[in-house]
Amino acid sequence: MRFLAVIILLGSLAISFGGDDMTTQQIVGTWLHDGSVSPSIAILADGSFISSFESTNHAVMLTYQGTWKVKDRELMMTITNVVGSIRHESVGSIDRLRIIELDSHHMTFAYQAASNYVATNTYVRRP
């Protein structure tokens, strides 16, 4: 009987945390950094993404395109194309973002910004 209780408890924890399938469904959409205009990222159901960075006068300065997948609560984004004249990541780069929070309105993730520094960003789903 205790064994059954442990299985039920573990199952309920897995459901509340959400698996990769649940995360994948939740992450699809257009997200704005902290509710601002730039950067924005469109994560598409076909496994592609488009991310744009704008200047203060709303001119697009940099656009990344690529593919994405979620595994073990980590969003992995591979850059396949870059358009822009400012300094940028190279094609083939893979960004690994640890998903800290994800619901229907907010997404917060952490990433290694430098060898000794982990940064977090929060994005808000665009309506």
Buried (B, 14 or more C-beta within 10 A) or exposed (E): EEEEEEEEEEEEEEEEEBEEEBBBEBBBBBBBBEEEEBBBBBBEEEEBBBBBBBEEEEEEBBBBBBBBEBEEBBBBBBBBEBEEEEEBBEEEBEBEBBBEEBEEEBBBBBBEEEEEEEEEBBBBBEE
